[in-house]
Amino acid sequence: MDVSKYVPRYVIREELADAFRVVSLGCDVSELAPPETAMQSTSSSEIFVYWDDVPPASQNLMVAREKIFEHVEQLIDDLKQTS
């Protein structure tokens, strides 16, 4: 997947309204969610998942990569259980 032309932008409230899961790395987006979305949960997980233990890639790329990989594996396992 080529993401070289991707430009980061702010998330807007409407985008979160239909979200099944929101993964955040280092920022709190829960204030943007509509109240009914913020309180929803999926089987054993909340809608908002915070991966705050992922260091900035600019500080340690390999550790960031490994942490993200671990989280993605766990997310895949969680999603398999909810389907």
C-alpha positions as CSV (number, residue, x, y, z in Angstrom):
1,M,0.0,0.0,0.0
2,D,1.5,3.3,-1.1
3,V,0.8,6.0,1.5
4,S,3.4,8.4,0.3
5,K,0.8,10.9,-0.8
6,Y,-1.2,10.7,2.4
7,V,-1.6,14.0,4.3
8,P,-2.6,13.8,8.0
9,R,-5.7,15.7,8.9
10,Y,-8.0,16.2,11.8
11,V,-10.7,13.7,12.5
12,I,-14.3,15.1,12.6
13,R,-17.2,14.1,14.8
14,E,-19.2,12.7,11.9
15,E,-16.5,10.2,11.0
16,L,-16.6,8.7,14.5
17,A,-20.4,8.3,14.6
18,D,-20.3,5.1,12.5
19,A,-16.9,3.8,13.7
20,F,-16.7,0.2,15.0
21,R,-13.3,0.8,16.5
22,V,-11.1,3.9,16.8
23,V,-7.4,3.3,17.5
24,S,-5.4,6.3,18.8
25,L,-1.7,6.7,19.1
26,G,-1.0,9.4,21.6
27,C,-4.1,11.6,21.4
28,D,-7.6,11.5,23.0
29,V,-10.3,11.6,20.4
30,S,-13.2,10.5,22.8
31,E,-14.3,14.1,23.2
32,L,-15.1,14.2,19.5
33,A,-17.4,11.3,19.6
34,P,-21.2,11.7,19.8
35,P,-22.4,10.7,23.3
36,E,-24.1,7.5,22.1
37,T,-20.9,6.4,20.4
38,A,-18.7,7.1,23.3
39,M,-20.7,4.7,25.5
40,Q,-21.0,1.8,23.1
41,S,-18.8,-1.2,23.6
42,T,-17.9,-4.2,21.5
43,S,-17.9,-7.6,23.2
44,S,-15.1,-6.9,25.6
45,S,-13.5,-3.8,24.2
46,E,-14.4,-0.1,24.1
47,I,-14.9,1.7,20.8
48,F,-11.8,3.8,21.6
49,V,-8.5,2.0,21.9
50,Y,-5.4,3.9,23.0
51,W,-2.0,2.6,22.0
52,D,-0.1,5.1,24.2
53,D,2.8,2.8,24.8
54,V,3.9,3.2,21.2
55,P,6.9,5.6,21.1
56,P,7.3,8.1,18.3
57,A,8.9,6.5,15.3
58,S,11.3,9.4,15.2
59,Q,12.7,8.3,18.6
60,N,12.9,4.6,18.1
61,L,11.6,3.2,14.8
62,M,12.1,-0.5,15.6
63,V,10.4,-0.3,19.0
64,A,7.5,1.6,17.6
65,R,7.2,-0.9,14.8
66,E,7.3,-3.8,17.2
67,K,4.7,-2.2,19.5
68,I,2.3,-1.5,16.6
69,F,2.8,-5.0,15.3
70,E,1.8,-6.4,18.7
71,H,-1.2,-4.2,19.0
72,V,-2.4,-5.1,15.4
73,E,-2.1,-8.8,16.2
74,Q,-4.2,-8.3,19.3
75,L,-6.7,-6.2,17.4
76,I,-7.1,-8.9,14.8
77,D,-7.7,-11.5,17.5
78,D,-10.3,-9.2,19.1
79,L,-12.0,-8.6,15.8
80,K,-12.1,-12.4,15.1
81,Q,-13.9,-12.9,18.4
82,T,-16.6,-10.2,17.6
83,S,-17.5,-11.6,14.2
